[in-house]
Amino acid sequence: AMTVERLPHLHELAGGVHAGLGYSGRGIAMATAMGRLLAERALGRPARELPLPPTPLRPLPMHGLLVPVSRAMVLYYRWRDGRG
């Protein structure tokens, strides 16, 4: 998963439910570091003391356009490849 700013995010989805995501191609190292943060948080370390503060979970801007624009681009490039 990628984030808009290509930085990992720590989210508190509900009371006691946490998620780390958005490693943007650096999953092995980042997931290891995020696992530590998630474990510390699960063990009761206050969110304000974490080096990566929890952020609200937000949808990607214009995410609803991704599929239609992708399909249109595939058709365009097929057409363009067929011309020459």
C-alpha positions in Angstrom: 0.0 0.0 0.0 1.1 3.5 -0.8 0.2 6.8 0.8 0.0 10.1 -0.9 3.2 11.4 0.8 4.9 8.0 0.6 5.3 7.8 4.4 4.0 5.0 6.6 0.9 5.7 8.8 -0.1 4.5 12.2 -3.9 4.5 12.6 -6.1 3.8 15.7 -9.2 2.4 14.0 -11.2 1.9 17.2 -10.4 1.7 20.9 -7.6 -0.9 21.1 -7.6 -1.6 17.4 -4.4 -0.3 15.6 -3.0 -0.6 12.1 0.2 0.3 10.4 0.2 0.7 6.7 1.6 2.6 3.7 5.1 1.3 3.4 5.4 2.4 -0.2 7.7 -0.3 -1.4 9.8 -0.5 1.7 7.7 -3.1 3.5 10.3 -5.4 5.0 12.1 -2.7 7.0 9.1 -0.5 7.7 6.8 -3.3 8.7 9.5 -4.5 11.2 9.7 -1.0 12.7 5.9 -0.5 12.7 5.5 -3.9 14.4 7.5 -2.5 17.3 5.4 0.6 17.5 2.2 -1.4 17.3 3.4 -3.7 20.1 4.4 -0.7 22.3 0.9 0.8 21.8 -0.8 -2.5 22.5 1.1 -2.8 25.7 -0.2 0.6 26.8 2.4 3.2 25.7 0.5 6.4 25.2 0.0 7.5 21.6 1.6 10.9 22.3 4.8 9.2 23.3 5.2 7.3 20.0 7.7 8.5 17.5 5.0 8.2 14.8 1.7 9.6 16.1 -1.5 8.0 15.0 -3.3 9.8 12.1 -6.9 9.6 11.1 -7.8 7.0 8.4 -8.8 9.0 5.2 -9.7 7.8 1.7 -7.3 8.7 -1.1 -8.3 11.8 -3.0 -10.1 11.0 -6.2 -9.9 7.3 -5.5 -13.2 6.7 -7.2 -11.7 7.8 -10.5 -8.9 5.2 -10.4 -10.7 2.3 -12.1 -12.5 4.3 -14.9 -9.4 6.3 -15.7 -7.2 3.2 -15.7 -9.7 1.4 -18.1 -9.7 4.4 -20.4 -5.9 4.5 -20.5 -5.6 0.8 -21.3 -8.0 1.4 -24.3 -6.0 4.4 -25.4 -2.7 2.6 -25.3 -4.1 -0.4 -27.1 -5.4 2.0 -29.8 -2.1 3.8 -30.0 -0.1 0.5 -30.2 -2.3 -0.7 -33.0 -1.5 2.4 -35.1 2.1 1.8 -35.5 
